[in-house]
Amino acid sequence: MSESPSLAPLEEPFVQPHELFEILVREHEPRLRAFVNSLVRDPAGVDDVVQESFLVAWRNLYRYDRGKPFGPWLRGIGRRLCFAHYRHVSDQRVTFVEEAVVDHLQDLYALLDTASGDTLDEQLVSLRKCLVGLPEHQRDVLRLHYEEDLGCNAIADRQGRTRESIKKLLQRSRAWLGRCIEQRITALQGGA
């Protein structure tokens, strides 16, 4: 991917914009794929539309309103690309899905997106609150790794630890943060 689109700066930038986008891709790829698969019948076409949707989203990330759920915005891109796919398909055996059906599908998927915790800002708030729960030495290792972009060897040298202990600290910290964020998001969604 080319240039990194600019997101509003975070108070504590542990994660770079491209890393945030990678997180969004991992979280939203299954639902986008299901949506596109309900509109495009050939597997190669589904793959193409999903991949192109993420490329278009990356290029236009500066247009995304971070106060709104990412899923509907991404599916809007996917919807337009599905229509474009049908315009370019030369195989006449493929039948086009009516726009009313697509509207209904989007409404159904929108119901899934109404749960709290789906917006990037809500997820970042959860991350920041979970970071406070980590011991200071783990927060420091995360800061050195993600803010200062230091590798395990450099952090180990700076802190007088072994490379393996730094790798293990990073692994445990990320796992703990993942569980903590998941619990916070589940609580926001009413324990669903």
C-alpha positions in Angstrom: 0.0 0.0 0.0 1.3 3.4 -0.8 1.2 6.5 1.5 -0.2 6.2 4.9 -3.5 8.2 5.2 -3.6 10.6 8.1 -5.8 9.9 11.0 -6.4 12.4 13.8 -3.5 12.1 16.2 -4.0 10.0 19.3 -3.0 11.3 22.8 -0.8 8.2 23.3 0.1 6.9 19.8 0.9 3.2 20.6 -0.4 2.2 17.2 0.4 3.7 13.8 -2.4 4.4 11.2 -1.4 1.4 9.0 -1.5 -0.8 12.1 -5.0 0.5 13.0 -6.1 -0.2 9.5 -4.7 -3.8 9.8 -6.8 -4.3 12.9 -9.9 -3.0 11.1 -9.3 -5.3 8.2 -8.9 -8.3 10.5 -12.1 -7.4 12.4 -14.3 -6.6 9.4 -13.1 -8.9 6.7 -15.4 -11.8 7.6 -18.5 -9.7 7.6 -17.6 -7.9 4.4 -16.8 -11.2 2.8 -20.2 -12.6 3.8 -21.9 -9.4 2.5 -20.1 -9.6 -0.9 -20.6 -13.3 -1.1 -24.4 -12.8 -0.9 -24.2 -10.5 -4.0 -21.4 -12.1 -6.1 -21.6 -15.7 -7.0 -18.1 -16.6 -8.3 -15.5 -17.1 -5.6 -12.8 -15.3 -7.6 -15.1 -12.3 -8.0 -15.8 -12.3 -4.2 -12.1 -12.2 -3.5 -11.5 -9.4 -6.0 -14.3 -7.3 -4.6 -13.3 -7.8 -1.0 -9.6 -7.0 -1.8 -10.6 -3.9 -3.8 -12.9 -2.8 -1.1 -10.0 -2.7 1.4 -7.8 -0.9 -1.1 -10.4 1.8 -1.7 -11.0 2.1 2.0 -7.3 2.5 2.6 -7.0 5.2 0.0 -10.0 7.0 1.3 -9.5 6.5 5.1 -9.2 10.3 5.6 -12.9 10.5 4.6 -14.0 8.0 7.2 -15.9 9.5 10.2 -14.3 7.8 13.2 -17.4 8.5 15.3 -19.4 6.0 13.2 -19.0 2.3 12.9 -16.5 1.2 10.3 -18.5 -1.8 9.0 -21.3 0.2 7.2 -18.8 2.5 5.6 -16.8 -0.4 4.3 -19.9 -2.3 3.1 -20.9 0.9 1.2 -17.6 0.7 -0.7 -18.2 -3.1 -1.2 -21.7 -2.5 -2.5 -20.5 0.0 -5.2 -17.7 -2.4 -6.2 -20.3 -5.3 -6.5 -22.3 -3.2 -8.9 -19.1 -2.4 -10.8 -18.3 -6.1 -10.9 -21.6 -6.9 -12.4 -21.1 -4.2 -15.1 -17.8 -5.8 -16.1 -18.8 -9.5 -15.9 -19.0 -10.9 -19.4 -20.4 -14.3 -18.3 -24.2 -14.0 -19.0 -24.9 -16.9 -16.6 -24.4 -14.4 -13.7 -27.6 -12.7 -12.7 -27.6 -9.3 -11.1 -29.1 -8.8 -7.7 -31.7 -6.1 -7.6 -30.9 -2.9 -5.7 -33.8 -3.4 -3.3 -32.3 -6.7 -2.2 -28.9 -5.1 -1.7 -30.6 -2.3 0.4 -32.3 -4.9 2.5 -29.0 -6.8 3.0 -27.4 -3.6 4.1 -30.2 -2.9 6.6 -29.7 -6.4 8.1 -26.0 -5.9 8.4 -26.5 -2.5 9.9 -28.4 -4.1 12.7 -25.3 -6.1 13.5 -23.3 -2.9 13.6 -25.5 -1.0 16.0 -23.9 -2.7 19.0 -21.6 -0.5 21.2 -17.9 -1.0 20.8 -17.9 -1.1 17.0 -16.4 2.3 16.4 -12.7 2.8 16.3 -12.9 5.5 19.0 -14.7 3.2 21.4 -12.0 0.5 20.7 -9.2 3.0 21.3 -10.8 4.2 24.6 -10.9 0.5 25.6 -7.3 0.1 24.7 -6.2 3.2 26.7 -8.2 2.0 29.7 -6.7 -1.5 29.5 -3.2 -0.1 29.2 -3.6 1.5 32.6 -4.2 -1.9 34.0 -0.8 -3.2 32.9 2.2 -3.0 35.2 4.5 -0.1 34.4 7.3 -2.2 33.1 5.0 -3.9 30.5 3.6 -0.5 29.4 7.2 0.7 29.0 8.1 -2.2 26.8 4.9 -1.7 24.7 5.8 2.0 24.4 9.3 1.3 23.3 8.1 -1.2 20.7 5.2 0.6 19.3 6.0 4.3 19.8 9.7 4.3 19.4 9.6 1.4 16.9 12.3 -0.5 18.7 12.9 -4.2 18.1 13.3 -6.8 20.9 17.1 -6.6 20.8 17.2 -2.8 21.2 14.6 -2.9 24.0 16.5 -5.7 25.8 19.8 -3.7 25.5 18.1 -0.6 26.8 16.4 -2.4 29.8 19.2 -4.8 30.6 17.1 -7.8 29.8 17.3 -10.7 27.4 15.7 -10.7 24.0 13.6 -13.7 25.0 12.3 -12.0 28.1 11.2 -8.9 26.0 9.5 -11.2 23.4 7.6 -12.9 26.2 6.7 -9.6 27.9 5.3 -8.3 24.5 3.4 -11.5 23.9 1.9 -11.6 27.4 1.0 -7.9 27.3 -0.7 -8.2 23.9 -2.6 -11.2 25.0 -3.7 -9.5 28.2 -4.7 -6.4 26.3 -6.7 -8.4 23.8 -8.7 -10.1 26.6 -9.2 -6.9 28.4 -10.5 -5.1 25.3 -12.8 -8.0 24.4 -14.2 -7.9 28.0 -14.8 -4.1 27.8 -16.4 -4.3 24.4 -18.7 -7.2 25.6 -19.6 -5.1 28.6 -20.5 -2.1 26.3 -22.6 -4.4 24.2 -24.6 -5.5 27.3 -22.9 -8.8 27.9 -24.0 -10.2 24.5 
